Amino acid sequence: MTVADSSTPRQRAVVRAFLAASRNGDFDALLTLLNPDVVFRADRTARQAGAPADLDGAAAVAGQFCGRARGARLALINGAAGAVWAPGGKPAGAFRFTLASGRIVAIELIADPGRLAQLHLTILAGGRGPRMGDVGDERRPGGEPDEHGDP
């Protein structure tokens, strides 16, 4: 993985705002960033780790992410703004965001090691968001506790 300073500014701003709203538990802010018909899809590996398979609609997606994403870092995924969960510096999950008219219309969670290896992932400088207390939080891709019972 590499670290970069920039991406498409609008994409990056929307994903950064989504991560901040998620971390801060701001359900209303999440709703403003999500298209009413947004979809969330997770691959088999992510589902086995506790992520939901499919979510449809802004309320369902916002509810899943509200108060979470503490371990996710703003990143470029194949050149587009997204987020990566990389405990110990090793990517374990990548969140690909699709935007239309400035709102998120789809989020795909990829946790399969083979698929992750095919992605070009670049953690963006300052990609942790506004809460410095999140450092060291290594939640599983679905936000479930790890093998030690820690979220």
C-alpha positions as CSV (number, residue, x, y, z in Angstrom):
1,M,0.0,0.0,0.0
2,T,1.1,3.6,-0.6
3,V,0.0,6.9,0.9
4,A,-1.2,9.8,-1.3
5,D,-2.4,13.4,-0.7
6,S,-5.4,13.6,-3.0
7,S,-8.1,12.0,-5.1
8,T,-11.1,13.4,-6.9
9,P,-12.0,16.2,-4.4
10,R,-15.8,15.7,-4.5
11,Q,-15.6,11.9,-4.2
12,R,-13.1,12.2,-1.4
13,A,-15.2,14.8,0.5
14,V,-18.3,12.7,0.4
15,V,-16.6,9.5,1.5
16,R,-14.7,11.4,4.3
17,A,-18.1,12.9,5.5
18,F,-19.6,9.5,5.4
19,L,-16.8,8.0,7.5
20,A,-17.0,10.9,10.0
21,A,-20.8,10.7,10.3
22,S,-20.5,6.9,10.8
23,R,-17.9,7.2,13.5
24,N,-19.8,10.0,15.3
25,G,-23.1,8.1,15.2
26,D,-24.8,10.9,13.2
27,F,-27.7,9.1,11.6
28,D,-29.2,12.2,10.1
29,A,-25.9,13.2,8.4
30,L,-25.6,9.7,7.0
31,L,-29.1,10.0,5.5
32,T,-28.1,13.3,3.7
33,L,-25.1,11.6,2.1
34,L,-27.0,8.5,1.0
35,N,-29.3,8.3,-2.0
36,P,-32.7,7.1,-0.8
37,D,-32.3,3.9,-2.9
38,V,-28.7,3.2,-1.9
39,V,-27.6,-0.5,-1.8
40,F,-25.0,-2.2,0.3
41,R,-23.5,-5.5,-0.8
42,A,-20.8,-7.6,1.0
43,D,-18.9,-10.5,-0.4
44,R,-19.0,-14.0,1.1
45,T,-15.8,-13.5,3.2
46,A,-17.3,-10.3,4.7
47,R,-20.6,-12.0,5.4
48,Q,-18.8,-14.8,7.2
49,A,-17.1,-12.2,9.4
50,G,-20.4,-10.8,10.4
51,A,-21.3,-8.2,7.7
52,P,-24.9,-8.3,6.4
53,A,-25.2,-9.7,2.9
54,D,-27.5,-7.0,1.4
55,L,-29.1,-3.8,2.6
56,D,-31.4,-1.7,0.6
57,G,-32.4,1.9,1.3
58,A,-30.9,4.8,3.1
59,A,-32.4,4.0,6.5
60,A,-31.1,0.4,6.5
61,V,-27.6,1.4,5.3
62,A,-27.3,4.3,7.7
63,G,-28.4,2.1,10.5
64,Q,-25.7,-0.4,9.7
65,F,-22.9,2.2,9.6
66,C,-24.1,4.5,12.4
67,G,-21.6,4.5,15.2
68,R,-19.1,2.3,13.3
69,A,-16.3,2.6,10.8
70,R,-13.8,3.5,13.5
71,G,-11.0,1.4,12.0
72,A,-11.7,2.3,8.4
73,R,-9.3,4.7,6.6
74,L,-10.0,7.0,3.7
75,A,-8.4,5.4,0.6
76,L,-8.2,5.2,-3.1
77,I,-9.5,1.9,-4.5
78,N,-8.4,1.6,-8.1
79,G,-8.3,5.4,-8.3
80,A,-11.7,6.1,-6.7
81,A,-12.4,7.3,-3.2
82,G,-13.3,4.5,-0.7
83,A,-12.3,3.2,2.6
84,V,-10.0,0.4,3.8
85,W,-9.9,-1.5,7.0
86,A,-6.2,-2.6,7.5
87,P,-5.4,-4.0,11.0
88,G,-1.7,-4.1,11.4
89,G,-1.3,-2.5,8.0
90,K,-2.7,-5.5,6.1
91,P,-5.9,-4.8,4.2
92,A,-8.7,-7.0,5.5
93,G,-11.6,-5.1,3.9
94,A,-12.2,-2.5,1.2
95,F,-15.4,-0.4,0.9
96,R,-16.0,0.7,-2.6
97,F,-18.4,3.7,-3.0
98,T,-20.4,4.5,-6.1
99,L,-21.7,8.2,-6.2
100,A,-24.2,9.9,-8.4
101,S,-25.2,13.5,-8.1
102,G,-23.0,13.9,-5.1
103,R,-24.7,11.1,-3.1
104,I,-23.7,7.5,-2.4
105,V,-25.8,5.1,-4.4
106,A,-23.9,1.9,-3.6
107,I,-21.3,0.5,-1.1
108,E,-19.6,-2.8,-1.8
109,L,-17.6,-4.4,1.0
110,I,-14.8,-6.7,-0.3
111,A,-13.0,-8.9,2.2
112,D,-12.0,-11.9,0.1
113,P,-8.2,-12.0,0.1
114,G,-8.0,-12.9,-3.6
115,R,-10.2,-10.0,-4.6
116,L,-8.4,-7.6,-2.2
117,A,-5.0,-8.6,-3.8
118,Q,-6.4,-7.5,-7.2
119,L,-7.3,-4.0,-6.0
120,H,-4.9,-1.1,-6.1
121,L,-5.3,0.4,-2.6
122,T,-3.8,3.7,-1.5
123,I,-4.4,5.0,2.0
124,L,-4.8,8.7,1.9
125,A,-2.9,11.0,4.2
126,G,-5.1,12.1,7.0
127,G,-7.6,9.4,6.2
128,R,-8.4,8.6,9.8
129,G,-11.0,11.4,10.0
130,P,-11.5,13.8,12.8
131,R,-11.4,11.5,15.8
132,M,-7.8,10.7,16.8
133,G,-9.1,8.5,19.6
134,D,-9.9,5.9,16.9
135,V,-6.3,5.0,16.5
136,G,-5.8,1.3,17.1
137,D,-9.5,0.4,16.7
138,E,-9.4,-2.6,14.5
139,R,-13.1,-3.6,14.0
140,R,-13.9,-6.5,11.8
141,P,-15.4,-5.5,8.4
142,G,-19.0,-6.0,9.7
143,G,-18.3,-4.2,12.9
144,E,-18.5,-7.4,14.9
145,P,-16.1,-8.2,17.8
146,D,-12.9,-9.9,17.0
147,E,-11.8,-13.2,18.4
148,H,-10.9,-11.5,21.7
149,G,-14.4,-10.0,22.1
150,D,-13.3,-6.5,21.2
151,P,-15.4,-4.5,18.8
